[in-house]
Amino acid sequence: MGGTLGRIHGVVWGLVALLTAAMGAGAGYQVWHGRQSALADSHAQALRFMAGAEAALNRSLLAIDLLLAGTDELLELSSKMPAWVDSVAASQLLRSATRQNLMVRLVAVLDERGRVLASSQPLGDSGAPELPQGFMAEVLSQPLSTLKISAPTVS
């Protein structure tokens, strides 16, 4: 009888160990699966955030592009010689157009020598805007009229 009781204890402890191992493996799988699910959800959320930020930036840049593209029509620069530009009226039009876009601080129309013909800021505030070295020569060397953006500068 003592041998049978020892076997029963061994089988019960074996079943307890097996059940404990199964519960530990199940709990480990749940933790791993929860972590993988949280990582996938975070990744999807980050992608949605980046797509929204990209769309907002594109809308802002499009608004700036439309502002710059409409500057010629607004000021009728194609039909005028630089000497004919009314700086005060043109500056007022630029100021009004620039106020509608929060990403644009200054829009200035310069002649080939870098003198300000019209500016969205009063001319007495800062005079001509500071341009990067060689930027004006690079812009004037373009064979076709194109939008040219310089590297960022500290104002």
Stockholm file with secondary structure:
# STOCKHOLM 1.0

chainA/1-155         MGGTLGRIHGVVWGLVALLTAAMGAGAGYQVWHGRQSALADSHAQALRFMAGAEAALNRSLLAIDLLLAGTDELLELSSKMPAWVDSVAASQLLRSATRQNLMVRLVAVLDERGRVLASSQPLGDSGAPELPQGFMAEVLSQPLSTLKISAPTVS
#=GR chainA/1-155 SS CHHHHHHHHHHHHHHHHHHHHHHHHHHHHHHHHHHHHHHHHHHHHHHHHHHHHHHHHHHHHHHHHHHHHTHHHHHTCTTSCGGGCCHHHHHHHHHHHHHTCTTCCCCEEECTTSCEEEESSCHHHHSSCCCCTTHHHHHHTCSSCCCCCCCCCCC
#=GC SS_cons         CHHHHHHHHHHHHHHHHHHHHHHHHHHHHHHHHHHHHHHHHHHHHHHHHHHHHHHHHHHHHHHHHHHHHTHHHHHTCTTSCGGGCCHHHHHHHHHHHHHTCTTCCCCEEECTTSCEEEESSCHHHHSSCCCCTTHHHHHHTCSSCCCCCCCCCCC
//
